[in-house]
Amino acid sequence: MLSRVANSIYWINRYIERAENYARFVGVNTSLALDTANIPDAMQWMPLVATTADEELFKELYGEPTQENVFNFLIFDDRNFNSVYSCVMNARENARTIRENISIEMWEHINGFYYLVRNAAKNRHNIFPSSREFLKEVVQGSQLLMGIEDSTISHTEGWHFGKLGRYIERADKTARILDVKYFLLLPSIEEVGSVLDMIQWSSVLKSVSAFMMYRRTYGQLFPQKIIEFLILDRYFPRSVYYCTVNAQHILKSILKSHRGSIKTPAMKKLAMLSSELYYTNVKEIIKFGMHEYIDRLQTIINEVNDNIHETFFAMKN
Amino acid sequence: MTFEDYDIEGFFDEMFTPDHQIKQGYVPFSEFVANLSIDDLVQKQHAAERSLMALGITFNVYNAEGGTERIMPLDIIPRIIEGREWDKLEEGLKQRITALNLFIDDVYNGQKVFTDGVVPKTLIESSKCFLKPCLGLQPPKGIWCHITGTDLIRDQHGIMRVLEDNLRCPSGVSYMLENREILKRTFPKALDDTQVRPINNYAISLREMLEYIADKPSPTIVVLTPGIYNSAYFEHAYLALQMGVELVQNSDLVVKNGHVYMRTTKGLKKVDVIYRRIDDTFLDPLTFNPESLLGVPGIFEVYKKGKVALANAPGTGVADDKVIYAYVPKIIKYYLGEEAIIPNVPTYLCENPEDMQYVLDNIADLVVKEANEAGGYGMLIGPKASAEEHEIFRKKIKANPRNYIAQPTIQLSRVPSLAGERIEGRHVDLRPYILYGKEIVITPGGLTRVALRKGSLVVNSSQGGGSKDTWVLY
């Protein structure tokens, strides 16, 4: 498979997964804001921008972190390279360059998805603030793409690179969303275990679609258990561990079809990371410092991405 | 609905005779349409447009407001050609391509056509499309023009004529193929009743032709595109998909150890045949335009040594020059000893002083074209232009006579077309697609382009043109 094509499939999936995460994240926060009317906008919405690591750009473009500003920045602003609109547009541009490599259904869906978001961006005044339906459509647009990929393209190299993109992006985003609790939501001692604290923790779960699955696994809401679930759970498809171990399996399948060693740098890092997550317990994470631990996870995930790029996409002659 | 109000307005009409009788080929179609209201037709038209949008069948327009992508408008009323007429056109096109291929080969090897005084040598040497580095070149199997899209027009007397030869990566074949798919949904019954020749083996024939010039079993074939900003990008991707080959950009290719390779996730892979959709002079910055960012450095050397096949061969454009065009009937006679089956449009070469004087005096009645331009650019339609524009072109011609030709304004034949909620005649041309491999294969029909603006004679998609499905009967 052409390196450029593999690169595009990988990024289509990363972009769409990112759009899904942003949409869910913003949607949950919108609903959370209704339960926490006494909290000022800045405290309610700035953490979202902080977790996306685009704070500087936001301040430059908007200044004030009002709900509407943050919403527009994360969802519709094409000057923000990571907004839902930019992600879907970039996914489509990538799909356009590899149309002959993907199924017609996949292309039609991405194309339709783009028009959905573009039209919404044009009519953003009608979308905001009752954005629930639209954000749900974005989430479903991403989920539908996964289903279409699984059922219409051969499960060979291209599909594997797509999956790899999905898992890498998702591991990163779950970690970041968990980290939102570190930014500003950090409660004062007397608020730990309060109603507000619990509402916020359940929002974190909902932001990664984990609320019901967590409930079924642990029942009551305990912050420690929530951290354990989102980082270490063996079976939940958005936990960091699940994503890294599956990324590792996928990478192994890709390398199997190649001649030469399977000890590429990306493989080594993924294998070491998933093995670490397998044997780590949540107490150790908290002792290390959750924010610091998440920072470390993100650094490794970024390095894995860079290694994948060097090995498969940007081959030297 | 019936066509009672339809007025041919004195033009040659593809569907109606001058006394308003429906021509034989259109009878089943008109019977089918008789059961529909104009609203039904308009709805079908909208459904067709939605399908095009959903399929992403678009072309790019440079510097256009409101996004760079547009759909190529498709008018759902088909253009129908009788089988007997088509068979003769096919014969004529084969004759023309055979002769042009011999001509190109001669230009770069031997140049007998000049020494025998058929075509003046100076014309070739002054042609922008004549490529010196191609002298002595022997393309695989002696074929230069593998893919051609000859433009045909029908004049006011009903005579089909060649307007242009288009030997340089002609586009539009994907629209031809998709138009048929859309019309299968729009008029399934009429299509069935009319008994239309199929066109869907084009991609198979194209692949067979490319394999033929590789001269090895299971060659690696690629389509080379300038990228997504090219107006025909959709077509490049479409053809690669239909043939089951990789679509590559220049950055995917690299020349190494005397071969062309593509970069894959498993390392470099050798490429045997390239259907290139970039212009000759952009192909290789080392041989041609050093500023080209679209090309692959060193590819021309590999090609010259026969280690990779290119379709079409570089240098082919020399036979596409509009001045050479005027000589094609002589070229056919010279190489094949036959009269041209499909006539040219009468052409004045401003290079000849007598012709130039005629053109300057009669510019208001003529169409003036630049010798090397395509796509309807660099052209003057005398009867539609202002006196100032006439004057500008007179100056241009006098400054560089070699670069201009002129032809009488031909009133292209018309086909009924949807104009809002009415049916009116619109002017059309026809671009059949010709593949030259082991044998010459021509897809029945081709792309009928239609000037959708009332009264317009310009069918180019960049200038308000659309297309129609073309039905060739048995």
Interface residues (C-beta under 8 A of the other chain):
Chain A: M1 L2 S3 R4 V5 A6 E93 R96 T97 I98 R99 E100 N101 I104 W107 E108 N111 G112 E157 F161 I254 S257 H258 R259 F312 F313 M315 N317
Chain B: A54 L55 G56 G227 I228 Y233 F234 A237 Y238 A240 L241 E246 L247 V248 Q249 S251 D252 V254 K256 M262 R263 T264 T265 K266 G267 L268
